Amino acid sequence: MKYLSFILCSFLLVELALAVPNEFPGRKLYLAVPYIELQDLYNKRKNVVFVDVRSGYEFQTLRIKGAINIPLASPDFTTRMKQLRGKHASKPIVVYCNGKTCMKSYKAVSKCRLHGISNVIAYDAGIMDWAKRYPAEAVLLGKTPINPANLIKKSRFKNHLLAPERFEERVATSNALVLDVRDPFQREGISIFVGKEQRAPLDNKQLIDKYLEKARKENRTLLVYDAAGKQVRWLMYHIEEKGVKSYYFMNGGAHAYYKNLRQQFVR
């Protein structure tokens, strides 16, 4: 009887374990990539080199204090990582990106291993968890220490999302200022709202600031879309810093818009 109870309990524990969401999905996809946990990294922070592999815009918005920005998407990523490895031969290089479901840190380590760059580790909990736990070791909009209360939660971000069809409706029926913040490579020369939108890639801060100020001064709603709906969350910090009161993002970005169009034609 005791043995049977033990078996039943064991099955229950297994079922509960399987029911818990996979917090770090990338660890199963990149089994060969070494990673470091949040607390362990904090304890070793003075003896590692931090590399933020996100875009320059994301890095300028929120980053780990003392981190270097080497975007994974940059053509000279491996060259710069090799130079960094040579400069800090004895220190581990810790790469990070946005959070637990972001794959850039794993991809960065994999790319380094492929090119013979050793002792590179992924910090896969990401910048948000770090900033919440260690505000004195984070930089937000150029200032440190940060106030964790100023970090934008997903729930507040979602309040500023519009489905593609609702976004399109706002563009057509309002005097909104529409911004396409995709870079030229993502845009491929194609505009969605021809004649109604302005182009301002996120890496052009001066141009972005110009349109944010225009929206504020003219008291116009700001409608912004990117490629996949992921980068605009970082723009939200700058929008609020500039005092723009009314703004919305296209949920899912241009990818979602085109997907929605295809579904309409299929019907």
N, C-alpha and C positions, 0 to 999 in steps of 0.2 A: 504493500500500500504506500509506504514511504517512497519507494522507488518510483511508483507510478506518479505520485505527487511531484517528485523531482523532475520527471520527464515532462509533465504538463507545464510546470513552471518554466522549464528551459524553452519549450516551444513558445510560450507566451512572451518571454524576453526577446526571442528572435523576431517574433511578429512585431513587437513594439519597436525594435531597432530598425526593422525594414520600413515601418510606418513613418519614422522621423525623416524629414526632408534632408537631402544631402546638402550640407552647408557649404561644402567646397567641391563642387562638381568637377572642377579642373584637376583635382588630385587623382581621380580615376582615369581621366583622359591622358594625363601626362605623368605616368607612373615613374618615369626615370628622372623627373625634375625634383631636386631637393627643395624643401620649403622650411620656413621658420615661423614659429608662432609669435603672436603679438607681445606677450609678456617677455619671452626670451629675447626678442629683438630689442625691446626697450632696455633690458639689462645689458645688452652688448652694443648699444647704439654708438658708443664712443670708439668702438674698435671695428666698425664696418664702414663701407662707403655706400651711401644711399643713391640709387639711380631711379628717377621717375621716368617711366617709359611711355607716358601719355603724351598728348599733344602739348605744345607750348602754351596754349590758351588755358588748358586745364591746370597745368603746372603753375602758371601765374595766378590762378584763382585760389587754389588750395594745395599745399604741399607739406611734406615733412621738412622740418627745419634742417638746413645744411645739405639738402638733396641737390643732385645735379640732374638736369633735364637732358635726356638722350632719347627722343621719341623712337619707338620701335619702327614706325613707318618711315623714318628718315633714311635716305639712300646711303648715308655714311654711318649707319648704326654700328655695324661690326668694326669699322675702322676706329671709331671713337671709343668703343668698348675695349678694343685692344690697347689703345693708347692709355686708357684709364687703368687697365690691368698692369701695364708696364710701370705706371706712375705709383701704383699702390700694390706692389707685388705680394706683400704679406697679408693684406687685409681681404676679407670676404667682400664681394660686391653683392649688395642686396637690391634687387629690382622690385618695383611695385607699380600697381595701377589703381583702379578705382575701388574695387571691392571683391567680394567672394565669388561672384559670378563672372568677373572680368578675366579673360584668358591671356591678356597681354604679358603678364609677369611670367607665366609658364612658357609662352612662345619666345619671350626674350631669352630665358635661360636655355631653351632648346636651341635657339639660333647661336648663342654663344658656344655651347658645347659642340655644335656642328663645325664651328670655325676655330676650335681649339682654345677657346678662352675659358680658363678654369676657375674654380671656386666662385661661381656665380649662383646665388640662391634666390628663390622667389619668396617674397613676403606677400602672401595671397589674401590676407584679411583686408588689405587695401587702406587707402588714405582716410576714409570716413571713420573706420574703427579707431585708427591711430589718433585722429584729431579729437574724437570724443573722449578717449581715455587719457591722452597726454596733450592737453591744449597748450602747455608751455613749450612743447616740442613740435608745434605746427605753425604754419604761416597762412593766414587768410587775407587775401587782397593786400599783401605786402606788410601785414601787421602781425606781431607776435608778442606775448601769448594771445591766443584767441579766446573768444567766449563761445563755449560749445552751444549755447542757446542760439547763436547766430548761424549755426549749420542748418541748412535747409533739409527738412525731412521729406521723405518720399510722398507722404500724405499731402503736404503743402504744395509740392511740385505738381502732383496730380490735379490739384484744384485749378491749375493754369493750363491744362491740356484740353484740346478740342479734337474730336474725331475729324478725319480728313474732309468729310462732307460738310460738317459744321464750320470748319476753318474756311473752306471755299465759299460758303455762304456769307461769312463775315467779310471776306475780301470783296465780294460782289456788292454787298448792300451797305457798307459803312465807309467812312473816310479814314480807315486805318492806315497806318504806315506798315507796309509789308516788307519783311527782310528775308532774303535767301542767304543763309550763312554757310552754305556748302563751299568747299574749296573748288577751284576750277576742275580738278581731277574728278571729284564726285559729281559735279554738275554736268560735265561732258557737253557744255555749250547749250544745254536745254533749260529753258525757264518754264515754270508751271503757270505763273500768272503774268503773262506777257503784257507789258505796258503799265502794270500796277505794282510791280515789286522793285526793290532796290537790292543790289548785290553787295554783300559785305562779309567776306570770309572771316572766320573767327580769329585767324592769325593777324588780321589787320586791325589792331586795337584802335588806332586813330580813326579809322572809318566807322567802326562799330560805335565808338563814343559819339561821333558826329550825328549819327542817326538816333541814338538814344537821347541825346540832348534835343534834337529836333522834335521827337515825340513828346518829350517833357514840356518844352516851351509852347508847343501848339496844342497841348492837352489832347493828343490823339492816342487811340488804342494801338498798341504795337502787336503785330502778328508775325511770328518768327517760325521758320522751319529749317531743318537741317536734313542730312541724308537719311538717318534712321531713327531720329528722335532721342538720341542718347547724349549728344553734345550740348544741347540747349539747356540742360539742367545747370551747367556751369555758367552759362550766360545769365542765368537768373540772378546770381549774386551781383553782377555788374549792373543789371537793369534796376535792381532795387537800390543799389548804391547811388545811381544817377537820379533817383527819385521819380521814375516812371511808375505811375499808379495802375494803369490798365494795360495788361499784356497777356498774350496767350501763345502757346506753342502747338504745332500740329503733332498730334499723337502718332508716333511711328515715322514721322518725317516723310520725305519724298517717296521712300520705298512703300509706305503704307498707302500713300495717295495713288500711286500707279497700280498697286494691288487692288485697291478699291475700284479703279477704273476698269481693270480687266474683269472683275467680278460682275460689273454692270453690263459689259458687253456679252458675257456668257449667258446672262439672263435673257 
